[in-house]
């Protein structure tokens, strides 16, 4: 057994383990940094609110952070605020709230949203009725969700284009990042 030399770093001259260690470490750190940047770019995506359809929860000009990760773990839940591409115009992104889940029946009765015969409690709304436009009852098929804007009188949503396929959902809004005074995590 060789005695250890105090203060020694690396091996003897000619030991291949001591040569190239800095370059190998740099490559590992660079690869780790690349993986983290790519993961962040996929996991957290920025979007901007355009319009008043989600007031009072979200306002025009706010910047959102959206993540697809929650839906890799569980399906969309009632009350989630999501970004999606609507079936009639897949080139744009909308932000709305999920109110109906796969297999449910959503109706508008007396200005209220009713899911499977039960009036939906919507504490995020500030008064006002939910107007019915055209059809007033929808069946949400498997693999889809029913979405509405929080400002019901000023929102193009599932009342207009029907349930949204879950494949069209980009992700859940997890943070209002701008303006700084509005920095807020959505419930």
N, C-alpha and C positions, 0 to 999 in steps of 0.2 A: 504494500500500500504506500503510495506516494504521500509525503507530507504536504499539507496545504501551505501556500505562501500567503502571508498576510498582505492585503492590499492588492493582490493580483487580479487582473481582469482578463478574461479570455484564456486561451491555451498557449502552448509553446509555439515558437516560430514554426510555420509550416502547417499548423493545425487548421484545417479547412473550415472548422466551425467558427473560428474567430474572424476569418476573412469573409467579406460579403454580408456580415450581419447587419451593418447599417443599411445597405441597399435592400436587403430582404425586409427589414423592418419598415423602411420607407414604402416599399411596394405593398406591404400588408396594410399600413395606415392609409395609403392612397386608395386601395381597394375598399377598405372599410368606409372611407369618406364617400366614395362613389356610390356604394350600396345605400348609405344613409341618405344621400341627396336624392337618389332615385326613389327610395321608399317614401321619403317626405313628399316628393312631387306626386306620387301616386296616392298617398294616404291623406294628404291635406291639399285641397284645391281651392283657390280663391275665386269668388264670384261677387258681382256687384248687384245691389237691388236697384231695379229700374221701375219706378212707378209706386203707386200707393196701395196696391192690392193686398199687401200683408200688414197694413197699419191696423192697430197700434203696435203690433209686435216688431215689425221691421219698417224702415223708412227709406225712401228713395235716396240713393247716394251712399248708403251704408255698404261696407265691404264685409263679406262673409267668408268664413273658413268652413269648407264642406269636406266631410270624410266619408268614403265608402266603407270603411272598416266596420262600423257597427253592423252593417247588413251582411258582413261575412260571418258574423257571430249569431245573429238573430234576424228574423224578418222585421219589416217595418211595423211600427206600433202606432196605435191611434194617438194623435197629438204630436207626432214627430213633424218637424218642419224639414222639408226635403227640397232638393233641387232635382229637376227631371227635364227630359225632353218630351214635349207633348206630342201625342200621336199625329196630330194634324200638321205639325211644323217641327220636325226633329232637329232642325238646324239652330233652334234657339233654346235657351234654358229658362225655365220658370221656377219660382220658389213658392211653395204652397204648404198647407198643413194636411196631414193624413187624417181623414175622418172615418173612412170605411175600409175594412180589411177583406181579404179574399173570402168568398162564400157568404158575405153579409148582404142585406138589403138596406139601401140608404134611401130615405124619402125626406121631402121637405113638406111639413104640415104646419099651417098656422105660423109661418115664418121661422120655424125651428127645424133643426136637423134631427131626424129620427132614424136610429139604427136598429134593425130587427125589432121594431115596435116600441123601442125605449128612447125617450127624448135624451139627446146627448147634452151633457153638461159642458159648457164651453166658457170657462172663466176668463179666457184670453180675449174674448170679444168685449167691446165697449158698447153695449146696447145695439139697437138696430136689428131688424129682422133679416132672415136669409131669404131673399126673393127666389121664387121658382121661375125658371125660364124654360119654356117648352115642356119636356118631360119633368115630372116631379117625383119619380121613383126609379131607382136603378138597382140592378143586381150586379154585384161586384164579382166578376169571375175569378177562379183560381189563377194565381199568377198576376194579379192586378191590385191596385189600391184606388180609392176614391179620394180626391184632394179638393180642398176649397181654400180660397184666400181668406184671411181674417177680416178684410174689409169687403164684406159680401156684396155690397152694392156696386163695387168697383173692381171686380175680379173676373178674369176669364179663367175658368177652371173646369172641373169634371162635370159641372152642370151644362157646359157648352160642348165639350169633346168626349165626355164619358170617362170611365175608369182608365187609369194609366197602367200600362204593363210594368211590372217591377223591374224588368230588364231596362226600362227607360229611365229608372231612378239613378241619378249620379251618386247621391249620398245624402247624409243627414247634415243639416246645418249645426255645427258644434260651437261656433263662436261668431260674435259680431266684433270684428277687429278694427273697424273704423267707422265713425270718428273715435279718437281715443277716449273721449268722455262717455261714449256709448259702449265701451269694451264690456261685453256681457256674454256669459255662457248661457245658451238656451236650455231650458229645463227639458 
